[in-house]
Structure formats: structure tokens, C-alpha cells
Amino acid sequence: MRSKKFRKSKGEEVEVPITPMLDMAFQLLTFFVLTYRPAPTEGQFAMNLLPAAPTMDMNAPENPNQDQKPTDSIPAALRTMTTTLHANPSGNLGRVNLGDLEVQGMDELRTKLKEILSDKTLPFDQALIQADPRLKYEELIKVIDIYSDLDITKISFSELTDNGGGPSL
Amino acid sequence: MSGNVGGEVRAEPNLTPLLDIVFQLITFFMLVINFSADNYDQRVRLPVAGSAKPIEGARAGEERLVLNIDRDGNLLWGGKVLGVELAGQEINTQAQLIKLNLKSAGKKLKSGEPLPTTIVIRADKATPFSQLYRLITICQTNGFTKFALKAMSAEG
């Protein structure tokens, strides 16, 4: 109202200086552009690793709190598929054993696992990965990736020792 | 836009639309800025896995403890590089803090009951399994059973 009166009487306009505000806005924009880091597209494999327990114990008692499945009456050792991962000196994946069977590379491991899991007479629903201490995490993830792809999410780990095994997680 | 007053040329560009756009850009960057970048150590190069599931919206009340592990198996924690022993002490401290928090919130854990916190492991792709295994064992000894292994999604 006042400005209108002012405009009428004097014929002048009130000009709000926008330039300093624009300067400040550009500075803020520069700050955000420089500090902006796009979030990496990370994924994850969720696992429930129980404390160290004798997985291979045939008489291991079942946890009564867990939901009972048809295969739960079978001892855990018989439901566990063991994959042994050997490493070469540089930490890359070497020999791979699926139980007693030696497989060549990831493709064959995937094929064999598919065959085993599609056989409904076999009780496997969890996996034990025994890995060479030198094995790189990258190589381990490749195997976990295959299991996860085949809907085996109950995975436990064990460190491979000279005598071929170790305490499992 | 411009006027000629006595031979003097004055340019008066309208800056308001420009200011509007700049404010919109500032709003955009403020909304997408990642303030939790500390959890994602840039020194850790994650492996790539096709079936790694993107992190869904954090479940209500779910606590996560992110462990960044470098290529030598050291824990990167608060700007420090901790070896296995110091990492063990730090994980133990964190476990005690979580128990205290639960106690103060009125939730008492039964003896042997696992901690509800999820350990998120962000390990470098060259980390040897032995180091990873030790840290996982330390976490389990301290009562953690929920784990999430991080990897880059294949499309990333």
C-alpha cells in the first residue's frame, strides 16, 4: 500500500537489490556441487551367522525357537552342503570342491549346485564354505553370489587348515 | 530491459528467474547430499556381485554397525587404521555400548541372547579371508549374529 502511494506520488519504483542474494546463492550452489558425491549402488548379502558351533555334530540339538521345516528333522550335518575353496599364492581361486566332487570354475559350480538343489530327494538347504586363508574376499563373494542366486542364504564359514578343515562359524 | 537516458545506456537484466533456478538447484543438492558418507570409506574397493540386493529402507529400529576393512584386513574406524587386536577392543566397546543402550531403553537381553544390531561388513575385494574370518569371529564372540556382506551391485 505504501509503495503504491509512493509510486503514485513520486512515480518511482522500489528496487530490491537481487545481485548480492544471487552471489550468495551461487556460492551455496558451488559448495553443494563440489561436495556432492553420488551414493554408490551398493548391495549386500544378509546372513545370520550363529556363534561358533559344531556344525558337523550329528547330534546337535535343534533350536526349538526356530520355525520347523520338513527337513529340520534331518541332522544339520546332512543338510549342509560343503564347498571347499582353495587359493593360489596370489589369493585367487584355485581348486573348488563341492563335497567330494572337484569342479572347474564358477560356471561348473553353479551348474552342479543347480542339479543338486533341483533334486528334491536331497535334503540340502544350507551351505558351509571352507576357504583358504589366503583367498581374496572378491573370490569368496563370487561363491556367495552363486549360493544367493540359488536361494541358499544359510551360509556358514570355516577357515581351511592344512588338515582340510577348521572351526565353523 | 534497457533504456537510453541522455546517451547513457543502462542494462537492467531481470535476475529473478535466474535466482529462482539457482534456489531450485540448491534445494536439489541439499536433498540428495549424503551426510552419512563416513560409513562409506572411499579407500575400500568393494567386489562386484550380481545378486547382491540393494539396501532396502532401514527397518524400524534396526541398528547397523558398519565395519570398513582395508585390503590388509585392518579396520578403518573413525579415521584410524586398527589392527586385529585394536579392532577387537573397539568391537567389544561397541557391543558394551549397545548393551547399555538396550538396558537404558528397558530391553534386557537374556544370557546368550544375540545382539539385535546388524554388522555390515564393507571389505576390500583384496582382503584375505583369514583377516575377515578373524573379525567375524570377534563379532560373534561379542554377541553379534546378524551380518551383511557388502558388494557392488552389478549394474553399479
Interface residues (C-beta under 8 A of the other chain):
Chain A: I18 T19 M21 L22 A25 F26 L28 L29 F32 V33 T35 Y36 R37 A39 P40 T41 E42 G43 Q44 F45 A46 M47 N48 L49 L50 P51 A52 A87 G91 A131 D132 P133 R134 L135 K136 Y137 E138 L140 I141 K142 I144 D145 S148 D149 F157 E159 L169
Chain B: L15 T16 L18 L19 V22 F23 L25 I26 F29 M30 V32 I33 N34 A37 Y40 L46 P47 A49 G50 S51 A52 K53 P54 I55 P114 T118 V120 R122 A123 D124 K125 A126 T127 P128 F129 S130 L132 Y133 I136 T137 Q140 T141 T145 K146 F147 A148 L149 K150 A151 M152 S153 E155 G156
